[in-house]
Amino acid sequence: MTAATLTAPPLGGPTLPQERRLVTAIPGPRSQELLARKAAAVSAGVGHTVPVEAIAAGGGVVVDADGNSFIDLGSGIAVTTVGNAHPRIVEAVQAQVAQFTHTCFMISPYESYVAVAEALNRVTPGDHAKKSALFNSGAEAVENAVKIARKYTGKPAVVAFDHGYHGRTNLTMALTAKAMPYKSGFGPFASEIYRAPLSYPFRDGLSGPDAAARAISVIEKQVGADNLAAVIIEPIQGEGGFIVPADGFLPALVEWCRANGVVFIADEVQTGFARTGAMFASDVFGIVPDLITTAKGMAGGLPLAAVTGRAEIMDASHLGGLGGTYGGNPIACAAALAAIEAFETEGLIERAREIGGILTERLRTIQAADPRLGEVRGRGAMVAVEFVDPATGAPDAALTAAVAKACIAEGVIVLTCGTYGNVIRFLPPLAIGDALLNEGLDVLASVLDESRTDSEPVLAGDDAPTPTAD
């Protein structure tokens, strides 16, 4: 297939050839046309990481308008976890579109919203009585979790953590730690938001209990439990750098919250739904949150989010206090029910562990020969590499951006993240095959080798990939 012969979009989903294929330079001519239109029509504040016009995706690949096929190691930032255009989801969405597209659940309720809530109440951690409410995005779910916690406790303060990312709305920007590109110039932000130190084993060297004691000391001194409605944390940081806390850190926080009447919110927008080799990352660490926020992988690419939690907390809001015009859209609910069925019946949790094994083994092999890879970390199919100056251990953001750009030019989609901009994260769809995954890692290894040996500035492109957001 060439750019000249590509006269119609190929079929998506599992029917796409599972191959890396480059038929033009990146971006090709048709992608360049779209990017020119984007520059003229779309706000300059909306960036992009991969400079192509996507026209099809499925399995482990994304195909552009010029006929190039990219190995997908990003899943639309952990959204297409089950694989793009998964047959169950396509069938469910098509059937729902033919019935009705919207009534607003707050006007005329429908069964699929209730069924998604029932499913979430069943699959989220803990065997206590639970209830759920559906929304549109992860940020919206976080906003509502904070609302619910404040209503339940009657207290105003909320503690988030260093390196945390929780969204781009006013409240969630206040919760988010990183200024650029998410917060800079957009203040003032919501009040009564405080920040505590995270467990970051690679950089702080603390045990989980010691890191928790440090965080709790800050919370008690700067906020006080009597004023604190909720603690919110990603069990594994997302945009902050895929930071995995030391063992014992999260259980100690949960125990302190329980003892002090503070709602513990697990933000599992990125870690949820099989991504970490368990249905939820909270399961990995043996914790049961009071509230859990979900989105991203839940509906196979359609916009849907939720807050699920202890029934007595979820019922604290007055009638009409929760909702939204599009929250729990019937098409997105149909997709979510199909996706949850896939997670539970297609061995995807086990597949995430297999993918994680391949990623970790290959990346640690590269790390053994290249001290610029400071740490390989993650759980399941959520793995990252932190790049550093091998002499000082300082974050190397320039290398990270250049490696990502070079991988994309060679047909492999990778995403950067991290407070210091020095982390490449790997979030392949669970539908990716071993051969394609290994080929993507071969490209990464080759790019890193060339960056060390080639006298030409192979990795010193004019433009680094636009920072991705969660």
N, C-alpha and C positions, 0 to 999 in steps of 0.2 A: 504494500500500500504506500502511495506517495501523496504528497499534498495535491498534486494535479489530479490524481484518480479518486480522491476523497470527495465524492459528489453528494453524499448523504451521511448523516450521523450513523455510526455503527450502533447496533443494539447494545443496551447497557446490561448491567447485572452479570451473572455468571457466564453469559454467552460470549463476552468479550475475550479475545485471545489474551492469555495471561503471559505477557511478554513485555520486556523493555524494548522500545523501538524508537529510534531517532532518525527522522527523515529530513529534518531541517535543523538549522541552528535554532536555539531557543532565545527569544520567541521567533516563531515562524511568521510568514507574511500575513496570514489571516489573523493570528493572535495580535500582531502589531496593529492591525486595523481596529480591532476591538479595544485595545489599550488606548489608542488615540481617541476613540469615541468616549471611553471612560474618562480620560483626562478632561474632555470638553464638557461632559454632562454630569459627572459624579463629583461630589464634594472632595476636595483635596485631602480632607481628614480621613477618608476611607482608603486604606492602603491595600496592598496585596503582596503575598510572598512569592508565588509562582507566576511568572509573566506570560501566561497562556490563556487561551479561551477554551475552557473545558466544555466538552460536548457529550461525553459518556464516561461512565465509571462502573466498576464491578469487580468482585473478587479482590485482587490486590493491585489494580491498575486504574489510572485516570488517563483518558484519551483527549487530546486537544484537536482544534479545528484544522490543524495542519497535518494530522495523521500521526503525531508523536504519541507514544504510549509510555506513561511514567509509572514506575513502581511507587505505590502509595504507602508511605510510612508515617502518615499523619492522620488519616481517617477524618479529614475535616475538623481537626482538633478533637479527636475522641468521640465523634458523633456517629459515624457509619461503622460502628463496632461490629455489627452482624454482617457487614458487607453492603456496598452500595446496591440499590435496586434489588434487595433480597426478595425472592419470589413470594414468600409469605406476605411481606409488607406490600408489594405491588398488588397482589390479589385483594388484600384487605382494603387498601386505599381505593382501588377501582370500584369495589362493591359499594363502599361508603359514599363516594362521590356521586354514584348513580342514585342513591337514596335521598340524601340532603347534605348540604355543605355547612350549614350553620343555622342554629336557632337561638343561641346564647343559652347556656345551661341555667343561668339565673332566671330566664324567662320560661323556657320549655325544656325541662330536663330530659335526658336520653340515657339509655342503658349503658352505652360504652364508657361514659365518664365514670359511672358507678363501678363498672367492671374494672377499670384501670385503678381506681381507688382501692378496691378489694384486693387486687393483685399486689399493689404496693404495700398494703397493710400486711399481706402474707409474706412477701419475700424480703422485706427490710429486717434488720437485726432486732432481736428480742421477741418474746412470746407474750408480751403484755397487750392489752387492748389498744388498738391504734385507729386513727382516722387520717384522711388525706384531703388536701385541696390542690387543685390543678391550676397551673399558670402557663406562661408562654416561654420563658427563658430562665436560665440559671440565676441571673441577677434579680429577676422578679421573684423567684422562689426565695432567695436570700432576704430580700426586702420583707416579704411576708413572714418568714420565720422570725425575723427580729420583731415585727409587729406583734406576732402571736406571743413571743416570749415576754415582751414588755406588758402586754395585756394580762397575761397569766400571773406575772410576779408583781405587777404594780411598781416596778423599778425601772429606771431609765437607762442605765449604763450598759454598754456592750464592749467586750474585750475581743479583739482580733490579734493576729500574731505577725511577727516579722515575716517577710517574704510572701505573705498571703495575697491571694487574688480572689475577689468575690464579685466583680462586675464593674459596670461603667455608669450606672445610675448615680444620683447624688449620694445616697446612703451607701451604696456598695463601693463607690470610689473612696469614701471615707474609710471603709473597712479594708480596702486594697492598700498594700504597702508601697508599691512601686509608682514613682511620680511620672516618669516618662515611659511610654507615651500616654498613660492612662489618666493622670490627674493634673498634670502641669497646666496651669492657666484656667482651670475649670472651677476653682473654688469661689466662695467659701463652701465648705462641706458640712454635712450633718453633724450635729453636736453629740456629746456624750459617747464618743467612740474613743477607746483606749487601746494601746498596743503592748503586747508582752513578748518576751524573747522566745523564739522557737527552739526546739531541739534540732541542731544541725550538726550531726556527728562529724562530718568531714572537716568542719571549720571550728567547732567549739570543743570537741574532744570529751564532752560530758556524757556520763551515763544517762539513761532515761530518767531514773528517779532524781538525779542531781539537776538535770535540766528542768524537770517539773518543779522541783523545789525553788529554783531560781525564778521561774515564771510565776509561781504562786506568790512568792514574796513580793514581786513587782505589783501583782494584782491587788494584794492585800494592802500594800502601802499607798498605791496611787489611786485606787478605786474604792476598795472595801466591799465585802460581800453584801452588806446591807444596802448598797446602792446598785448592785450588779444584777441585771436581768439575765444576761446570757454570755457564755463564752462560745465563739464560733471558730472552727478550725477545719482545714482540709486534712484528713488523715494522712494523705501524702500530698505535699504541695504540688500544684499544677504549674501555672505560669511562673511561680516563684523558683522553680528549678527542679521539680520532681524530688524534693527533699523528703527522705524517709526518716521519721523520728526514731531515736534510739528506743529499744525495747523498754517498756515500763513508763514512758513519757505520757502517752495518751491515757492508760488506765489510771495513773495518778491524778491527772486533770479531772477525769470523770468522777473519781472518788471524792475529790475536793468539792466539785460542783454539787454532788448529791448531799454532802454533809452541810452545805451552806445555802441550799435552796436556790441554786443557780441553774438555769436551763443550759444543757450542753447540746450545742448544734453541730452536727457533722455536715460540712459542705462536701457532698459527694457528687457534685455536678460533673467533674471529670473522672473521678475514680469509680463511679458506680457502674453497675451492670456488667459484671464479668471482667472488666478491664484489668484488674489486679490479680486475677487468678482465683478470686472469690466473687460472689455476687456483689458484695460491697467491701470496700477497704476496711470498714469498721470490723468486719468479720476477721480480717487478717490479723488485727491487733487485739481481738477479743473484747471489744467494747460495745456497749449498747447505748446509742445516743438517745436523748430525749426527743429531739427533732432531727430529721435528716432531709437535706435538700438534694433534689435530683433533676437532671435535664439531659443534655447531650445524647448519650447512647440509648436513651430510653425509647425513642420512637423512630430509630433508623433513618434519621435525617429530617424528619418533620419537627416543627417547633412545639415542644411540650416540656413542661417542668412541673415539679410538685414539691410540696412540703408534706412529710409524713411524720407522725409522732404520737406520743402518748395521748390517748383519747381525752383525758382531763385537761391537757394543755391545749390541744387543738380545739376543744370546745369552749375555750375561755372567751373567744371573740363574740361580740354581740351579733345578732342576726343582720346580715348585710355588710358586715365589716370586712369580709373576704370576698374576692371574686375578681371579675374583669370581663370585658366584652368577649374576648377570644379565648379566655382560659379554658382549657379542656376542649378545644375544638374537636368536633366529631371525627374529622379525617385524621388528625393527629392521634386521637384516642384509638382509632382502628389500627393505626400503624404501631402504637405502643403495645397493644394486646398481641399483635403478631410478633413483635420483637421479643417480648417477654416469653412468649411460647418458644421462640427459637433459642433463647438463652437457656431455657429449662429442658429442652428436648433434643438439642443438636450437639451436645457435648462442648459448648463454647467456653465454659469455665475451664474445662480440662485443656481445650485448645489454647487458651490464654496462657496457661502454665507452660505448655510446650513451646509456644512462641517466646515466652520469657526465657526459657532455658537456652534457646538458640541465640537470642539477642545477647544474653549475659555471657555465654561462653565465647561467642565470636568477639564481642567488644573487649572482654578481659584479655583475650589473646592479643588483640591489637594493642591494648594498654601495656602489656608486658614488654613490648618492643618500643613503645612511644610514651615517654614520661610526660608529654603534654596532656595526656588523658589522666587528669588528677583522680577522678573517681568514676566508676560505673555503678549505678544504683537503680533501684526500682523494685517493683513486684509485678509478676505476671507480664502482660503485654503492655506495660507502662514502665519503660526503661529509659535512662538518660546517661549522658556522658558530660562531665564537667571538665572544661578545658582550662588549663592553668599554664603559667610560666613555670617550667620545671625547676628553675633556679630559686624562685621565691615563693611559689604556690599562689601568687596573685592571679586573679581571674584574667583570662585572655579572651576578651570579647571580640577583638579584631580577627583572631584566628577562627573563632566560632562562626562568625558571620561569613567569612570567606569560605570555610569548608562547606557550609550550607549552600552557598551560592554555587560553588563548583559541583556539588552533588546534583543540584537541580539542573544545571547545564548538561549533566550526563544522564538525565532521565530518572532521577530518584528524588522524590519529594520528602524533605526532612524539615522539621520545624525547630526554631530556636526558642529559648526561654531563659528564665533566671533573672533574679534581681540585678546581677552584674552583667547580664547578656552573654554569659559564657557557657551555656548549656545547650546541647542538642538533644531533643527528646524524640523517642521512637514510640509511635502509637499506631502500629499497623492494624488494619481491619483483621478480625479473627478469621475471615475467609481467605486470607492470603496463603499461598502454598509455600512449603519449605524452600523449594528451588528459587522462587522469586524473592523471598525474604533474604536468602543467602546471597543472591546476586546483588541486591541492594547494599548489603554489607560489604561485598567485594568492591563495589564502587566507592564506598566510604573509605575502605582501606587503601585503595589506589589513590584517591584524592589526598589522603594524609601522607602517603609515601611521596607523591609528587611535590607536596608542599615543603618537604624536608630536603629534597634532592635536586629539584629543577632550578636552574639559575634564573629562568624566566619567572615573573610574578604571577604564577598560575592562579593563585588564590586572591590576588589583589585587584579585584574588580572595582569599578567605579561606584557601584551601588550594592550595598549589602541587602539581603532579604529584609523586607519590611517586617518589623517585629510582629509576631502572631499574638492574638488575644484569645482569651478563653470565654 
